[in-house]
Amino acid sequence: MAARPIGTAEPTGVPVLILKEGTQRTYGKEALRANIMVVRAIAETLRTTYGPRGMDKMLVDSLGDITITNDGATILDKMDVQHPTAKLVVQIAKGQDEEVGDGTKTAVIIAGELLKQAEELLEKDIHPTIIVSGYKKAAEMAIKKLYELAEPIDINDEEVLKKIAATSLTSKAVHGAREYLAELAVKAVKQIAEKRGDKWYIDLDNIQIVKKHGGSLQDTKLIYGIVLDKEVVHPGMPKRVENAYIVLLDTPLEVEKPEIDAEIRITDPTYLRKFLEEEENILRNMVERIYKVAMERIRRDGMEGKAGIVVICQ
């Protein structure tokens, strides 16, 4: 592989380095072959994990932690690649996983095979631009054919949707919980699906995954609402409240600090107690005002019969 330091030379012949010493440059066919070789090496690593006879990979990191998986996204994430082209392939695979949730191995393996064929064309002195143009036309034809082969799916046909979700979980380490998780996934997606015209749109950012230690995969639950992962403010507060009204505030319940620097000097211990009591009274008044507004809204909307619970911490 041809490599040269990045730099130039003064009229006197003294070299002047533009980039830091040790930086090398490759160009021409050598650079193309090097990049192709890197992608093909990654593709070959994933090829043996593909399909029904695919094997798992055992990955050991620098700390000695072991990961056993055949999931393409996980393998690429754990690989400590240094080559710029290899990093680009890993980023593409991550984008595929985030956008579709599957197909990372397929994308990398196809890319490796396309580059293998491209290398043969390069040996015949075919310009890279012509090769890229041909691949783009082939991709357009393939996408057109896929649309012709595709079958429409009714969003209300949950059985078909479950099968689709379960298929994408085949390579994941979920084993016996695959059908259960597929059902939860379908319910979650249908909950956020929004129809605009004759098309359905889904923003996956509206689905959040909260991880908790302990339990099994079968303990996974779908919450139709919001999970606020916070500890109770006071030990005397109830651990469970049902049919409660929830007030959302865009400001903290606390005593505001003055914009100017101030200093309070307490010379008598009794004043300290009064000072703390006054701070508590300010907070209590805030809560009472919120309570009055909430009760007025309940009376106005005619919902006195429903449970309304307001907890005030002492």
C-alpha positions as CSV (number, residue, x, y, z in Angstrom):
1,M,0.0,0.0,0.0
2,A,1.4,3.4,-1.0
3,A,1.6,5.8,1.9
4,R,3.1,9.3,2.1
5,P,3.4,11.8,4.9
6,I,1.1,14.8,4.5
7,G,3.2,17.9,3.8
8,T,5.1,20.1,1.4
9,A,8.5,21.5,1.0
10,E,10.0,25.0,1.0
11,P,12.2,26.3,-1.9
12,T,15.2,25.3,0.2
13,G,14.0,21.7,0.2
14,V,13.2,21.6,3.9
15,P,9.9,19.6,4.4
16,V,7.0,21.4,6.1
17,L,4.5,19.1,7.7
18,I,0.8,20.2,7.4
19,L,-0.7,17.5,9.6
20,K,0.8,15.9,12.6
21,E,3.8,13.6,12.1
22,G,2.8,10.0,11.4
23,T,-0.2,10.9,9.3
24,Q,-0.2,8.9,6.1
25,R,-2.1,9.3,2.8
26,T,-3.2,6.7,0.3
27,Y,-4.8,7.5,-3.0
28,G,-5.6,6.0,-6.4
29,K,-6.4,2.3,-6.9
30,E,-4.4,1.4,-3.7
31,A,-6.9,3.4,-1.6
32,L,-9.8,1.8,-3.4
33,R,-8.5,-1.7,-2.8
34,A,-7.7,-1.0,0.8
35,N,-11.3,0.3,1.5
36,I,-12.8,-2.6,-0.4
37,M,-10.7,-5.1,1.6
38,V,-11.8,-3.6,4.9
39,V,-15.5,-3.8,4.1
40,R,-15.2,-7.3,2.7
41,A,-13.4,-8.4,5.9
42,I,-16.3,-7.1,8.1
43,A,-18.8,-8.7,5.7
44,E,-17.0,-12.1,6.1
45,T,-17.1,-11.7,9.8
46,L,-20.9,-11.4,9.8
47,R,-21.5,-13.9,7.0
48,T,-21.1,-16.9,9.3
49,T,-23.8,-15.6,11.6
50,Y,-26.4,-15.3,8.8
51,G,-29.3,-17.6,8.1
52,P,-30.8,-20.6,9.9
53,R,-27.3,-22.2,10.2
54,G,-25.7,-19.0,11.4
55,M,-23.3,-19.3,14.4
56,D,-23.0,-17.1,17.4
57,K,-19.9,-15.0,18.0
58,M,-18.0,-14.8,21.3
59,L,-16.7,-11.3,21.8
60,V,-14.2,-10.4,24.5
61,D,-13.5,-6.7,25.3
62,S,-10.4,-5.2,26.8
63,L,-11.8,-5.7,30.3
64,G,-12.4,-9.4,29.7
65,D,-16.2,-9.1,29.5
66,I,-17.7,-11.7,27.3
67,T,-20.7,-11.2,24.9
68,I,-22.2,-14.1,22.9
69,T,-24.5,-13.1,20.2
70,N,-25.3,-13.5,16.5
71,D,-27.0,-10.1,16.2
72,G,-25.3,-8.0,13.6
73,A,-25.8,-4.6,15.3
74,T,-24.4,-6.0,18.6
75,I,-21.4,-7.5,16.9
76,L,-20.5,-4.3,15.1
77,D,-21.1,-2.2,18.2
78,K,-18.6,-4.4,20.2
79,M,-16.0,-4.5,17.4
80,D,-13.1,-2.1,18.2
81,V,-12.5,-0.9,14.6
82,Q,-9.9,1.7,13.8
83,H,-9.9,2.0,10.0
84,P,-12.0,5.0,8.9
85,T,-13.9,3.0,6.3
86,A,-14.6,0.3,8.9
87,K,-16.0,3.0,11.2
88,L,-18.2,4.2,8.3
89,V,-19.6,0.7,7.8
90,V,-20.4,0.5,11.5
91,Q,-22.2,3.8,11.4
92,I,-24.2,2.7,8.4
93,A,-25.2,-0.5,10.2
94,K,-26.2,1.4,13.3
95,G,-28.4,3.7,11.1
96,Q,-30.0,0.6,9.6
97,D,-30.7,-0.8,13.1
98,E,-32.2,2.5,14.4
99,E,-34.3,3.1,11.3
100,V,-35.6,-0.4,10.6
101,G,-34.6,-2.4,13.7
102,D,-33.2,-5.3,11.6
103,G,-31.2,-6.1,8.5
104,T,-27.8,-4.9,9.7
105,K,-26.1,-8.1,8.6
106,T,-27.8,-8.1,5.3
107,A,-26.8,-4.6,4.6
108,V,-23.1,-5.2,5.4
109,I,-23.0,-8.5,3.5
110,I,-24.6,-7.1,0.4
111,A,-22.2,-4.1,0.6
112,G,-19.2,-6.5,0.8
113,E,-20.5,-8.4,-2.2
114,L,-21.1,-5.3,-4.3
115,L,-17.6,-4.1,-3.6
116,K,-16.2,-7.5,-4.5
117,Q,-17.9,-7.2,-7.9
118,A,-16.8,-3.5,-8.2
119,E,-13.2,-4.5,-7.6
120,E,-13.4,-6.8,-10.6
121,L,-14.8,-4.0,-12.7
122,L,-12.0,-1.7,-11.5
123,E,-9.4,-4.2,-12.7
124,K,-11.0,-3.7,-16.2
125,D,-10.3,0.0,-15.9
126,I,-14.0,1.0,-15.5
127,H,-14.2,4.3,-13.7
128,P,-15.7,4.3,-10.2
129,T,-18.3,6.9,-11.2
130,I,-19.7,4.6,-13.9
131,I,-19.8,1.7,-11.4
132,V,-21.7,3.8,-8.8
133,S,-24.1,5.0,-11.5
134,G,-24.9,1.4,-12.5
135,Y,-25.4,0.4,-8.9
136,K,-27.9,3.3,-8.4
137,K,-29.9,2.2,-11.4
138,A,-29.9,-1.4,-10.1
139,A,-31.1,-0.2,-6.7
140,E,-34.0,1.7,-8.3
141,M,-35.0,-1.4,-10.3
142,A,-34.8,-3.5,-7.2
143,I,-37.0,-1.1,-5.2
144,K,-39.5,-1.0,-8.0
145,K,-39.7,-4.8,-8.0
146,L,-40.1,-5.0,-4.3
147,Y,-43.1,-2.7,-4.4
148,E,-44.6,-5.0,-7.1
149,L,-44.1,-8.1,-4.9
150,A,-45.2,-6.4,-1.7
151,E,-48.7,-7.2,-0.3
152,P,-50.9,-4.6,1.5
153,I,-51.4,-5.2,5.2
154,D,-54.5,-4.1,7.2
155,I,-53.4,-2.3,10.3
156,N,-56.3,-4.0,12.1
157,D,-55.0,-7.5,11.3
158,E,-53.1,-8.0,14.6
159,E,-52.1,-11.6,13.8
160,V,-50.2,-10.5,10.7
161,L,-48.6,-7.6,12.5
162,K,-47.5,-10.0,15.4
163,K,-45.9,-12.4,12.9
164,I,-44.0,-9.5,11.3
165,A,-42.8,-8.3,14.7
166,A,-41.9,-11.8,15.8
167,T,-39.8,-12.3,12.6
168,S,-37.7,-9.3,13.4
169,L,-37.0,-10.7,16.9
170,T,-35.6,-14.0,15.6
171,S,-32.0,-12.9,15.9
172,K,-32.5,-11.2,19.3
173,A,-31.7,-13.0,22.6
174,V,-35.4,-13.2,23.7
175,H,-36.0,-16.9,23.2
176,G,-39.3,-17.9,24.8
177,A,-40.6,-14.3,25.2
178,R,-40.5,-13.6,21.5
179,E,-44.3,-14.0,20.9
180,Y,-45.1,-12.0,24.1
181,L,-42.7,-9.1,23.2
182,A,-44.1,-9.1,19.6
183,E,-47.6,-8.6,20.9
184,L,-46.5,-5.7,23.2
185,A,-44.6,-4.1,20.3
186,V,-47.7,-4.2,18.0
187,K,-49.9,-2.7,20.8
188,A,-47.3,0.0,21.4
189,V,-47.0,1.0,17.8
190,K,-50.7,1.0,17.2
191,Q,-51.1,3.3,20.2
192,I,-49.0,6.0,18.6
193,A,-50.0,5.4,15.0
194,E,-51.4,8.6,13.4
195,K,-53.4,8.6,10.1
196,R,-52.8,11.5,7.7
197,G,-54.9,11.2,4.6
198,D,-54.6,7.6,3.4
199,K,-51.3,6.9,5.1
200,W,-50.2,6.0,8.6
201,Y,-47.3,7.8,10.3
202,I,-45.4,6.6,13.4
203,D,-42.9,8.6,15.5
204,L,-40.9,6.0,17.4
205,D,-39.7,8.8,19.7
206,N,-43.1,8.6,21.3
207,I,-42.2,5.1,22.7
208,Q,-39.8,5.0,25.5
209,I,-38.2,2.0,27.1
210,V,-37.6,2.0,30.8
211,K,-35.2,-0.7,32.1
212,K,-35.6,-2.2,35.6
213,H,-33.3,-4.8,37.2
214,G,-34.8,-8.1,38.3
215,G,-37.7,-10.1,36.9
216,S,-37.8,-11.9,33.5
217,L,-38.7,-10.8,30.0
218,Q,-42.3,-12.0,30.6
219,D,-42.5,-9.3,33.3
220,T,-42.3,-6.6,30.6
221,K,-45.3,-4.3,30.7
222,L,-46.8,-1.8,28.3
223,I,-47.9,1.4,30.0
224,Y,-50.5,3.5,28.3
225,G,-49.2,6.8,29.6
226,I,-46.1,8.2,31.1
227,V,-43.6,6.6,33.5
228,L,-42.0,9.1,35.9
229,D,-39.1,7.2,37.4
230,K,-38.8,9.2,40.6
231,E,-38.7,8.4,44.3
232,V,-41.4,9.7,46.6
233,V,-40.7,13.1,48.1
234,H,-41.8,12.1,51.6
235,P,-41.9,8.6,53.3
236,G,-45.4,9.4,54.4
237,M,-46.8,9.7,50.9
238,P,-48.9,6.8,49.6
239,K,-47.1,4.3,47.3
240,R,-50.2,3.7,45.1
241,V,-53.0,6.1,44.1
242,E,-55.8,5.1,41.7
243,N,-58.2,7.3,39.8
244,A,-56.2,10.4,40.8
245,Y,-56.1,13.7,39.0
246,I,-52.7,14.8,37.9
247,V,-51.5,18.4,37.8
248,L,-48.6,19.2,35.4
249,L,-46.6,22.2,36.4
250,D,-43.9,23.9,34.3
251,T,-42.4,25.5,37.3
252,P,-40.8,24.0,40.5
253,L,-42.5,24.1,43.8
254,E,-39.8,25.9,45.7
255,V,-39.0,29.2,47.2
256,E,-37.4,31.4,44.6
257,K,-34.0,32.8,45.3
258,P,-33.6,36.6,45.0
259,E,-31.7,37.9,42.0
260,I,-29.5,40.0,44.3
261,D,-27.0,38.6,46.8
262,A,-28.4,38.7,50.3
263,E,-27.2,37.6,53.6
264,I,-29.4,36.8,56.6
265,R,-27.8,36.8,60.0
266,I,-29.6,34.9,62.8
267,T,-28.6,35.9,66.3
268,D,-31.3,34.1,68.2
269,P,-32.0,30.3,67.8
270,T,-35.8,31.0,67.9
271,Y,-35.5,33.1,64.7
272,L,-34.1,30.1,62.8
273,R,-37.2,28.1,63.6
274,K,-39.4,31.0,62.5
275,F,-37.4,31.3,59.3
276,L,-37.9,27.6,58.4
277,E,-41.6,27.8,59.3
278,E,-42.0,30.8,57.0
279,E,-40.4,28.9,54.2
280,E,-42.7,26.0,54.8
281,N,-45.7,28.4,54.8
282,I,-44.7,29.7,51.4
283,L,-44.7,26.2,50.0
284,R,-47.9,25.3,51.7
285,N,-49.6,28.4,50.2
286,M,-48.4,27.3,46.7
287,V,-50.0,23.9,47.2
288,E,-53.2,25.3,48.6
289,R,-53.6,27.6,45.5
290,I,-53.1,24.6,43.2
291,Y,-55.7,22.7,45.2
292,K,-58.3,25.5,45.0
293,V,-57.8,25.7,41.2
294,A,-58.1,22.0,40.8
295,M,-61.3,21.8,42.9
296,E,-62.8,24.7,41.0
297,R,-62.1,22.9,37.7
298,I,-63.7,19.7,39.1
299,R,-66.8,21.6,40.2
300,R,-67.1,23.4,36.9
301,D,-66.8,20.2,34.9
302,G,-69.3,18.4,37.1
303,M,-67.0,15.6,38.3
304,E,-67.5,15.7,42.1
305,G,-68.4,12.0,42.1
306,K,-64.9,11.0,40.9
307,A,-62.0,10.6,43.2
308,G,-59.8,13.6,43.7
309,I,-56.7,13.2,45.8
310,V,-54.2,16.0,46.7
311,V,-51.3,15.0,48.9
312,I,-49.7,17.8,50.9
313,C,-46.3,16.8,52.5
314,Q,-45.8,18.2,55.9
